[in-house]
Each structure stands twice: as structure tokens, then as C-alpha cells.
Amino acid sequence: MAGTEPYENALDAIPGAHPYPRTSRYHDAEIGVHRRPDGTEVRYTKRRLLPPPDGETQPHVVGAGERPDLLGQRFLGDPGQWWRIADANPVLDPRELTDEAGRVIAVPLAGGFPRGDRRV
């Protein structure tokens, strides 16, 4: 991700540190361990509850052909951050964000700074 410190990418590559990179919606999710009858441990990601909105958003009118990943790139600088837009609305299926042209959705402000040219 642009602007990420080089050491952060290195930390993400450490085996066993955490199964999800820092930019993932599951990075802070708790990892559970299930022990099978034969003693084998199976790791899994515990359910992630939708966090309360924690920042300002801006409205965006969905245009024909838009996709969540393209909105992530346009507004947040990373197509992998589409989940932040999904969390702000909230939707379970990210396709709900863009499946209807003309729908108004909330888009989190990147870094908390207004992006005047992208306001509707």
C-alpha cells in the first residue's frame, strides 16, 4: 500500500504473527483455536462484529459500472480497502454498494481530510 512504512510490510511477513495483513478488515479479529478429538489444532478467525462508525464520511452517488474495489482505489488509494466503504454503509455483501446506479452511499474520508473534488 502506498505510504506504508517498509517495516510494516516486513512485520506482516513474519510467520505466526497474524494471518491477515494490517490492511485487512480481519487484522484485529481474534483468532480462535479448535482442538479436534485427535489433538490436532485448527485455527480460525472468530466472528468480526461491525465496528461503530469512527470517522467522517462523504456521500457518493453510485454510477453505472462502478465496483467496490474501484471506489476503494478512487477514494482511499487502495482497491483492497473497499471493506471500509462497506463497513460505513453497512452492507454484508459488498456488491450491494454498487448494484444500483443512483444509490447514495457513505464513503469514509481518507485520513480524515476532506477531498473536495469528490464530494457530491
C-alpha positions in Angstrom: 0.0 0.0 0.0 1.3 3.4 -0.9 2.6 5.3 2.1 3.1 2.2 4.3 6.4 2.1 6.2 8.7 -0.7 4.8 9.0 -2.3 8.2 5.2 -2.8 8.4 5.3 -5.0 5.4 8.1 -7.0 6.9 6.1 -7.5 10.1 3.2 -8.8 8.1 5.5 -11.5 6.6 6.6 -13.0 10.0 5.1 -16.5 10.2 2.6 -16.8 13.0 2.5 -13.1 13.7 -1.1 -12.8 12.4 -2.7 -14.4 9.4 -4.0 -11.2 8.0 -2.1 -8.1 6.8 -2.5 -4.8 8.5 -4.8 -3.5 5.7 -7.3 -6.4 6.1 -10.6 -6.0 7.7 -9.8 -9.1 9.8 -6.4 -7.9 11.0 -7.7 -7.1 14.5 -10.1 -10.1 14.6 -9.4 -12.6 17.4 -8.0 -15.9 16.3 -9.6 -19.0 17.9 -8.2 -22.5 18.2 -10.4 -25.6 17.9 -8.9 -28.8 19.2 -10.1 -31.9 17.4 -10.6 -35.2 19.3 -7.2 -36.4 17.9 -5.5 -33.4 19.4 -5.0 -31.5 16.1 -5.4 -27.8 16.5 -7.4 -25.9 13.8 -7.0 -22.1 13.9 -10.0 -20.0 12.7 -11.0 -16.3 12.7 -13.7 -15.5 15.2 -16.7 -13.6 14.1 -16.0 -9.9 13.3 -18.6 -7.6 14.6 -19.2 -4.4 12.6 -17.5 -1.6 14.5 -19.4 1.6 15.1 -18.6 4.4 12.6 -15.5 6.1 13.7 -15.0 9.0 11.3 -16.4 11.4 8.9 -17.9 10.2 5.6 -18.8 11.9 2.4 -21.8 11.0 0.2 -21.2 9.4 -3.2 -23.8 8.7 -5.9 -23.1 5.4 -7.5 -22.6 5.5 -11.2 -23.2 2.7 -13.7 -20.4 0.2 -13.8 -18.8 1.2 -10.5 -17.4 -1.6 -8.3 -16.4 -1.6 -4.6 -12.7 -2.1 -5.4 -12.7 0.8 -7.8 -14.3 3.0 -5.2 -11.6 1.9 -2.7 -8.9 2.9 -5.2 -10.6 6.2 -6.0 -11.4 7.4 -2.5 -8.9 5.6 -0.3 -6.0 5.0 -2.6 -6.1 1.2 -2.4 -8.6 -1.2 -4.1 -8.2 -3.6 -1.2 -9.8 -1.0 1.2 -13.3 -1.5 -0.3 -14.3 -3.0 3.0 -14.0 0.3 4.8 -16.7 1.6 2.5 -18.8 -1.5 3.1 -18.5 -1.0 6.9 -19.5 2.6 6.6 -22.9 1.8 5.0 -23.2 -1.1 6.4 -23.7 -4.0 4.0 -22.9 -7.7 4.3 -22.4 -8.2 0.6 -20.1 -5.6 -0.9 -21.9 -5.9 -4.3 -24.9 -4.2 -2.6 -22.8 -0.9 -2.6 -22.8 -0.6 -6.4 -25.5 -2.8 -7.7 -27.9 0.1 -8.2 -26.8 3.2 -10.1 -28.0 6.3 -8.4 -27.8 4.9 -4.9 -26.2 7.3 -2.4 -23.5 5.6 -0.3 -21.3 6.9 2.5 -17.5 6.9 1.8 -15.1 7.3 4.7 -12.7 10.2 4.3 -9.1 9.0 3.7 -7.0 10.1 6.6 -9.8 12.3 7.9 -9.2 15.0 5.4 -11.9 16.2 3.1 -11.4 15.5 -0.6 -13.3 18.4 -2.0 -13.3 17.3 -5.7 -15.0 14.1 -4.7 -17.9 15.4 -2.7 -21.3 15.1 -4.2 
